[in-house]
Amino acid sequence: VTSFCRGLERDVDLALECDVDGVHVVVPASDRHVESKVGTSLEDNLATTAELVEYATDHDLWVEVIGEDGSRADLDYLEALGERALEAGADRFCFADTVGHAGPERTATAVARLAELGPVSAHTHDDLGLGVANALAAVSAGADLVHCTVDGLGERAGNVALEEVAIALEHVYGVETVDLEQLYDLAQVVSRATGVQLPPNKAVVGENAFTHESGIHTDGTLKDDKMYEPYPPETVGRERRLALGKHTGRAGVEAALEEHGVEATDDEVAEIATRVTELGDRGRRVTDADLLAIAEDVTGDDRERVVELCDLNATSGGAVPTASVRLDVDGEERVASGTGSGPVDAAVSAVREALGSQADAELESYHVDAVTGGTDAVVTVEVTMVRNDRSVTVARSEADITRASVEAMVDALDRLLASESQPLAPADD
């Protein structure tokens, strides 16, 4: 465990109080940072850096010195700073592209010179979209450590993303780093903890990274997994997904129907595909529930619901939000109540209480989008629920976000439970 520290002894003292194993001491490297920000001279900066390194090593800390704004520093001075830090006892010196200024050529040149002095690391930012390129250039020039952040979090456009560097090093160069299968779960944990959602088109961990909608891509992927993917999604803990929309072809629809256990003739599959395309042309993402509803209409297969929401009441004005639901479960009326951190959470707890343990399913994703503006806005809630090895995505639009959320989840549960041969156990079983 290491801590970033400013170039101040009191920061090192605070790190020691945290019982860290080492420190990354950040000192200025460019003229702008040395003279304008810190207000010292180039020579005094060298002396202060050496003193800080000695202070930290005297306290048995592992020490890395980071030359802040190194990508805009004079290379001769950057080299002198690195040399002074290593002579004072630092374990390594870091080339820092603090503002995402450099290109890979400049990075490689600087790191190659620093690597002649001793161990070098790289700290790159993504302001120009070159974070990964600069990290790889640094490694190729002699760096053996890269500063990364999960999901690419950081100042402005962020630091270089751990998941992108890790997969690039292994897939392109055969360099093993972290347990790649844990990358997606880690990205989700960090996203939830920080409240920063992952962009759908984010490399490696974005929702669309292994999603295929285009007809030609879906058809090719069904014939050969490697047709339109650089590496199997399982490599980074993901699963392949065939999305339905205006670009979906017949092969994608047929595969989706097969996944849900729906049998249809060739003519029926063609009709279902046409309707899916028409729905996608309206600007909507076609959910599993949409597909199954279309399939039922085309095939004439009327499905009896297993679970249906009859009534919902939720309150959040008191200290503890509460909710009660009335469900029809296999023809049996069930009533239950629940509490939670908010009305939606309370309502979901009530639904789970009413359905009992056999209806246990995991809420994999939950998204809310406002469809209209104003205080009476209609919202669309989209949920994906997983039970055993099946997942179902359902979207519902309502003026009441709690009702939309519960209806979507109940419909998803109904779809997941429809194939169960056994009746659901009583709620108190």
C-alpha positions as semicolon CSV with decimal commas, in nm:
position;residue;x (nm);y (nm);z (nm)
1;V;0,000;0,000;0,000
2;T;0,146;0,332;-0,108
3;S;0,036;0,694;-0,079
4;F;0,079;0,994;-0,302
5;C;0,256;1,277;-0,119
6;R;0,329;1,632;-0,211
7;G;0,692;1,733;-0,184
8;L;0,653;1,808;0,187
9;E;0,782;1,627;0,494
10;R;0,446;1,665;0,669
11;D;0,279;1,469;0,387
12;V;0,529;1,188;0,441
13;D;0,451;1,202;0,814
14;L;0,077;1,168;0,743
15;A;0,147;0,870;0,518
16;L;0,351;0,711;0,799
17;E;0,055;0,757;1,035
18;C;-0,149;0,550;0,787
19;D;0,109;0,272;0,815
20;V;0,174;0,258;0,440
21;D;0,454;0,054;0,284
22;G;0,573;0,332;0,058
23;V;0,518;0,677;-0,086
24;H;0,503;0,839;-0,427
25;V;0,666;1,177;-0,370
26;V;0,542;1,429;-0,628
27;V;0,796;1,699;-0,710
28;P;0,789;1,956;-0,993
29;A;0,982;1,877;-1,309
30;S;0,891;2,144;-1,566
31;D;1,001;2,509;-1,544
32;R;0,635;2,607;-1,516
33;H;0,581;2,392;-1,207
34;V;0,921;2,456;-1,044
35;E;0,926;2,834;-1,078
36;S;0,560;2,937;-1,113
37;K;0,375;2,687;-0,894
38;V;0,627;2,604;-0,622
39;G;0,824;2,929;-0,649
40;T;1,172;2,784;-0,621
41;S;1,478;2,744;-0,842
42;L;1,573;2,444;-1,050
43;E;1,879;2,373;-0,834
44;D;1,692;2,411;-0,504
45;N;1,426;2,173;-0,637
46;L;1,694;1,907;-0,691
47;A;1,825;1,953;-0,336
48;T;1,478;1,945;-0,178
49;T;1,392;1,627;-0,369
50;A;1,702;1,450;-0,241
51;E;1,623;1,556;0,117
52;L;1,267;1,425;0,091
53;V;1,386;1,091;-0,045
54;E;1,634;1,054;0,237
55;Y;1,368;1,145;0,494
56;A;1,130;0,882;0,357
57;T;1,389;0,606;0,326
58;D;1,512;0,681;0,679
59;H;1,161;0,582;0,786
60;D;1,187;0,251;0,597
61;L;0,948;0,351;0,321
62;W;0,956;0,232;-0,039
63;V;0,998;0,552;-0,242
64;E;0,905;0,654;-0,593
65;V;0,972;1,009;-0,706
66;I;0,730;1,147;-0,963
67;G;0,855;1,431;-1,181
68;E;0,529;1,623;-1,221
69;D;0,465;1,763;-1,569
70;G;0,767;1,567;-1,689
71;S;0,631;1,551;-2,044
72;R;0,671;1,931;-2,071
73;A;1,003;1,944;-1,884
74;D;1,344;2,001;-2,038
75;L;1,474;1,648;-2,087
76;D;1,819;1,729;-1,955
77;Y;1,668;1,866;-1,633
78;L;1,425;1,573;-1,606
79;E;1,720;1,337;-1,634
80;A;1,909;1,533;-1,366
81;L;1,605;1,517;-1,136
82;G;1,573;1,142;-1,183
83;E;1,943;1,090;-1,123
84;R;1,941;1,296;-0,802
85;A;1,635;1,108;-0,671
86;L;1,786;0,765;-0,736
87;E;2,123;0,863;-0,587
88;A;1,941;0,973;-0,271
89;G;1,791;0,627;-0,236
90;A;1,464;0,632;-0,431
91;D;1,353;0,293;-0,560
92;R;1,235;0,435;-0,892
93;F;1,162;0,753;-1,085
94;C;0,834;0,816;-1,266
95;F;0,782;0,989;-1,601
96;A;0,457;1,181;-1,556
97;D;0,250;1,305;-1,848
98;T;0,047;1,508;-1,599
99;V;-0,176;1,691;-1,845
100;G;-0,190;1,431;-2,121
101;H;0,037;1,647;-2,335
102;A;0,276;1,398;-2,490
103;G;0,263;1,166;-2,786
104;P;0,413;0,816;-2,775
105;E;0,733;0,927;-2,951
106;R;0,810;1,192;-2,687
107;T;0,721;0,946;-2,412
108;A;0,951;0,678;-2,552
109;T;1,240;0,923;-2,586
110;A;1,207;1,050;-2,229
111;V;1,159;0,708;-2,069
112;A;1,452;0,558;-2,262
113;R;1,684;0,823;-2,117
114;L;1,548;0,777;-1,765
115;A;1,572;0,398;-1,790
116;E;1,948;0,432;-1,827
117;L;1,954;0,563;-1,470
118;G;1,744;0,297;-1,299
119;P;1,388;0,164;-1,258
120;V;1,128;0,382;-1,431
121;S;0,749;0,398;-1,419
122;A;0,494;0,588;-1,628
123;H;0,200;0,803;-1,522
124;T;-0,016;0,893;-1,821
125;H;-0,339;1,088;-1,866
126;D;-0,598;1,060;-2,142
127;D;-0,655;1,426;-2,239
128;L;-0,559;1,354;-2,600
129;G;-0,694;0,999;-2,593
130;L;-0,334;0,875;-2,587
131;G;-0,318;0,735;-2,234
132;V;-0,280;0,372;-2,341
133;A;-0,052;0,455;-2,634
134;N;0,181;0,649;-2,403
135;A;0,174;0,377;-2,138
136;L;0,271;0,113;-2,396
137;A;0,537;0,341;-2,543
138;A;0,684;0,382;-2,196
139;V;0,691;0,007;-2,139
140;S;0,857;-0,052;-2,475
141;A;1,121;0,209;-2,385
142;G;1,208;0,045;-2,053
143;A;0,942;0,128;-1,794
144;D;0,839;-0,172;-1,584
145;L;0,549;-0,017;-1,393
146;V;0,244;0,181;-1,508
147;H;0,017;0,397;-1,292
148;C;-0,344;0,308;-1,377
149;T;-0,689;0,375;-1,237
150;V;-0,988;0,143;-1,254
151;D;-1,235;0,265;-1,519
152;G;-0,989;0,540;-1,616
153;L;-1,097;0,767;-1,331
154;G;-0,890;1,076;-1,259
155;E;-0,850;1,446;-1,323
156;R;-1,017;1,584;-1,639
157;A;-1,027;1,302;-1,898
158;G;-0,879;1,065;-1,640
159;N;-0,569;0,853;-1,593
160;V;-0,498;0,559;-1,818
161;A;-0,744;0,276;-1,747
162;L;-0,615;-0,036;-1,573
163;E;-0,839;-0,267;-1,774
164;E;-0,720;-0,124;-2,107
165;V;-0,350;-0,142;-2,023
166;A;-0,381;-0,494;-1,880
167;I;-0,562;-0,645;-2,179
168;A;-0,340;-0,461;-2,429
169;L;-0,023;-0,589;-2,266
170;E;-0,146;-0,949;-2,257
171;H;-0,335;-0,965;-2,588
172;V;-0,093;-0,769;-2,804
173;Y;0,241;-0,833;-2,633
174;G;0,191;-1,149;-2,429
175;V;0,276;-0,972;-2,101
176;E;0,080;-1,102;-1,800
177;T;-0,015;-0,854;-1,530
178;V;-0,340;-0,891;-1,334
179;D;-0,613;-1,156;-1,318
180;L;-0,801;-1,046;-1,628
181;E;-1,117;-1,239;-1,542
182;Q;-1,173;-1,007;-1,246
183;L;-1,157;-0,684;-1,451
184;Y;-1,529;-0,651;-1,526
185;D;-1,643;-0,718;-1,170
186;L;-1,382;-0,472;-1,043
187;A;-1,501;-0,208;-1,289
188;Q;-1,860;-0,254;-1,170
189;V;-1,762;-0,230;-0,802
190;V;-1,572;0,095;-0,862
191;S;-1,850;0,239;-1,077
192;R;-2,109;0,174;-0,804
193;A;-1,884;0,306;-0,528
194;T;-1,802;0,630;-0,709
195;G;-2,135;0,688;-0,880
196;V;-1,954;0,734;-1,213
197;Q;-2,131;0,528;-1,477
198;L;-1,929;0,345;-1,739
199;P;-1,981;0,479;-2,092
200;P;-2,154;0,210;-2,304
201;N;-1,873;0,223;-2,561
202;K;-1,594;0,203;-2,300
203;A;-1,326;-0,043;-2,408
204;V;-1,313;-0,378;-2,226
205;V;-1,579;-0,305;-1,961
206;G;-1,842;-0,093;-2,141
207;E;-2,188;-0,242;-2,197
208;N;-2,142;-0,252;-2,574
209;A;-1,787;-0,393;-2,577
210;F;-1,915;-0,744;-2,657
211;T;-2,259;-0,658;-2,792
212;H;-2,351;-0,734;-3,151
213;E;-2,656;-0,585;-3,322
214;S;-2,567;-0,543;-3,687
215;G;-2,705;-0,828;-3,895
216;I;-2,376;-0,910;-4,067
217;H;-2,185;-0,896;-3,736
218;T;-2,437;-1,115;-3,556
219;D;-2,444;-1,369;-3,835
220;G;-2,064;-1,379;-3,850
221;T;-2,030;-1,410;-3,473
222;L;-2,278;-1,698;-3,461
223;K;-2,070;-1,882;-3,722
224;D;-1,734;-1,803;-3,561
225;D;-1,687;-1,644;-3,217
226;K;-1,366;-1,475;-3,331
227;M;-1,520;-1,318;-3,641
228;Y;-1,587;-0,978;-3,482
229;E;-1,409;-0,997;-3,145
230;P;-1,036;-0,951;-3,074
231;Y;-1,051;-1,189;-2,777
232;P;-1,322;-1,397;-2,604
233;P;-1,535;-1,192;-2,362
234;E;-1,474;-1,454;-2,092
235;T;-1,111;-1,338;-2,086
236;V;-1,216;-1,027;-1,891
237;G;-1,512;-1,179;-1,709
238;R;-1,773;-1,077;-1,968
239;E;-2,042;-1,251;-2,173
240;R;-2,128;-1,201;-2,538
241;R;-2,464;-1,033;-2,600
242;L;-2,669;-1,022;-2,917
243;A;-2,867;-0,697;-2,899
244;L;-3,194;-0,645;-3,079
245;G;-3,266;-0,326;-3,272
246;K;-3,313;-0,177;-3,615
247;H;-2,994;-0,340;-3,743
248;T;-3,081;-0,689;-3,622
249;G;-3,095;-0,955;-3,888
250;R;-3,277;-1,284;-3,902
251;A;-2,985;-1,480;-3,756
252;G;-2,979;-1,259;-3,446
253;V;-3,352;-1,293;-3,391
254;E;-3,336;-1,669;-3,435
255;A;-3,052;-1,696;-3,184
256;A;-3,237;-1,478;-2,932
257;L;-3,554;-1,687;-2,967
258;E;-3,354;-2,006;-2,920
259;E;-3,194;-1,860;-2,605
260;H;-3,543;-1,805;-2,460
261;G;-3,665;-2,148;-2,566
262;V;-3,914;-2,015;-2,823
263;E;-3,987;-2,235;-3,124
264;A;-4,090;-2,071;-3,449
265;T;-4,107;-2,166;-3,817
266;D;-3,888;-2,000;-4,077
267;D;-4,176;-1,779;-4,189
268;E;-4,254;-1,681;-3,830
269;V;-3,888;-1,596;-3,761
270;A;-3,888;-1,373;-4,071
271;E;-4,203;-1,194;-3,950
272;I;-4,063;-1,151;-3,599
273;A;-3,740;-1,009;-3,743
274;T;-3,939;-0,758;-3,950
275;R;-4,131;-0,640;-3,645
276;V;-3,814;-0,614;-3,437
277;T;-3,660;-0,395;-3,708
278;E;-3,971;-0,176;-3,720
279;L;-3,963;-0,131;-3,343
280;G;-3,594;-0,046;-3,355
281;D;-3,658;0,210;-3,630
282;R;-3,867;0,407;-3,380
283;G;-3,551;0,472;-3,182
284;R;-3,615;0,210;-2,916
285;R;-3,388;-0,058;-2,786
286;V;-3,577;-0,384;-2,824
287;T;-3,578;-0,566;-2,491
288;D;-3,622;-0,939;-2,426
289;A;-3,980;-0,873;-2,318
290;D;-4,048;-0,689;-2,647
291;L;-3,910;-0,982;-2,846
292;L;-4,111;-1,239;-2,654
293;A;-4,432;-1,035;-2,683
294;I;-4,380;-1,007;-3,060
295;A;-4,306;-1,380;-3,083
296;E;-4,621;-1,467;-2,890
297;D;-4,829;-1,252;-3,121
298;V;-4,676;-1,397;-3,439
299;T;-4,684;-1,761;-3,330
300;G;-5,022;-1,733;-3,159
301;D;-4,879;-1,888;-2,846
302;D;-5,072;-1,725;-2,562
303;R;-4,865;-1,742;-2,246
304;E;-5,023;-1,754;-1,905
305;R;-4,857;-1,520;-1,661
306;V;-4,695;-1,670;-1,355
307;V;-4,659;-1,344;-1,163
308;E;-4,867;-1,030;-1,208
309;L;-4,873;-0,702;-1,016
310;C;-5,226;-0,625;-0,896
311;D;-5,168;-0,334;-0,657
312;L;-4,881;-0,122;-0,525
313;N;-4,863;0,137;-0,246
314;A;-4,542;0,311;-0,149
315;T;-4,468;0,593;0,097
316;S;-4,146;0,779;0,164
317;G;-4,251;1,074;0,378
318;G;-4,163;0,910;0,710
319;A;-3,833;0,810;0,861
320;V;-3,837;0,468;0,691
321;P;-3,974;0,430;0,335
322;T;-4,232;0,152;0,320
323;A;-4,427;-0,026;0,047
324;S;-4,692;-0,294;0,011
325;V;-4,776;-0,506;-0,293
326;R;-5,052;-0,740;-0,398
327;L;-4,948;-1,003;-0,651
328;D;-5,125;-1,276;-0,841
329;V;-4,891;-1,577;-0,829
330;D;-5,014;-1,886;-1,014
331;G;-5,373;-1,777;-0,944
332;E;-5,303;-1,720;-0,574
333;E;-5,321;-1,370;-0,426
334;R;-5,021;-1,275;-0,217
335;V;-4,981;-0,958;-0,013
336;A;-4,657;-0,842;0,146
337;S;-4,485;-0,528;0,269
338;G;-4,127;-0,414;0,291
339;T;-3,896;-0,130;0,391
340;G;-3,590;0,010;0,221
341;S;-3,361;0,305;0,163
342;G;-3,623;0,456;-0,071
343;P;-3,969;0,376;-0,210
344;V;-3,830;0,170;-0,498
345;D;-3,608;-0,033;-0,265
346;A;-3,899;-0,083;-0,026
347;A;-4,129;-0,198;-0,308
348;V;-3,870;-0,443;-0,437
349;S;-3,831;-0,585;-0,085
350;A;-4,210;-0,631;-0,069
351;V;-4,212;-0,817;-0,403
352;R;-3,934;-1,049;-0,288
353;E;-4,121;-1,114;0,037
354;A;-4,439;-1,199;-0,152
355;L;-4,268;-1,437;-0,394
356;G;-4,057;-1,627;-0,143
357;S;-3,714;-1,784;-0,172
358;Q;-3,778;-1,982;-0,491
359;A;-3,819;-1,657;-0,682
360;D;-3,475;-1,534;-0,589
361;A;-3,322;-1,352;-0,884
362;E;-3,037;-1,104;-0,910
363;L;-3,092;-0,749;-1,033
364;E;-2,802;-0,719;-1,274
365;S;-2,871;-0,366;-1,400
366;Y;-3,116;-0,083;-1,335
367;H;-3,138;0,228;-1,554
368;V;-3,375;0,524;-1,540
369;D;-3,419;0,771;-1,826
370;A;-3,655;1,071;-1,840
371;V;-3,863;1,058;-2,157
372;T;-4,027;1,400;-2,113
373;G;-3,934;1,715;-1,923
374;G;-4,107;1,899;-1,642
375;T;-4,232;1,793;-1,302
376;D;-4,477;1,547;-1,459
377;A;-4,206;1,377;-1,664
378;V;-4,257;1,023;-1,786
379;V;-3,963;0,800;-1,704
380;T;-3,850;0,473;-1,855
381;V;-3,704;0,216;-1,621
382;E;-3,504;-0,068;-1,775
383;V;-3,399;-0,364;-1,564
384;T;-3,204;-0,680;-1,636
385;M;-3,264;-0,969;-1,399
386;V;-3,076;-1,298;-1,382
387;R;-3,194;-1,632;-1,243
388;N;-2,975;-1,938;-1,272
389;D;-2,834;-1,921;-1,626
390;R;-3,106;-1,701;-1,779
391;S;-3,136;-1,323;-1,801
392;V;-3,424;-1,104;-1,914
393;T;-3,433;-0,731;-1,986
394;V;-3,760;-0,540;-1,951
395;A;-3,842;-0,170;-1,989
396;R;-4,150;0,010;-1,856
397;S;-4,254;0,376;-1,889
398;E;-4,467;0,554;-1,627
399;A;-4,502;0,893;-1,462
400;D;-4,435;0,718;-1,129
401;I;-4,078;0,587;-1,110
402;T;-4,167;0,342;-0,832
403;R;-4,448;0,182;-1,031
404;A;-4,235;0,169;-1,347
405;S;-3,954;0,001;-1,152
406;V;-4,177;-0,259;-0,985
407;E;-4,370;-0,340;-1,303
408;A;-4,045;-0,390;-1,493
409;M;-3,904;-0,619;-1,224
410;V;-4,224;-0,819;-1,185
411;D;-4,246;-0,865;-1,562
412;A;-3,883;-0,977;-1,571
413;L;-3,943;-1,223;-1,288
414;D;-4,255;-1,348;-1,465
415;R;-4,051;-1,420;-1,778
416;L;-3,778;-1,593;-1,578
417;L;-4,023;-1,808;-1,385
418;A;-4,246;-1,896;-1,681
419;S;-4,035;-2,199;-1,769
420;E;-4,035;-2,338;-1,413
421;S;-4,220;-2,668;-1,397
422;Q;-4,278;-2,655;-1,021
423;P;-4,525;-2,413;-0,861
424;L;-4,374;-2,141;-0,650
425;A;-4,340;-2,214;-0,280
426;P;-4,551;-2,015;-0,037
427;A;-4,404;-1,681;0,061
428;D;-4,330;-1,797;0,417
429;D;-4,171;-2,129;0,317
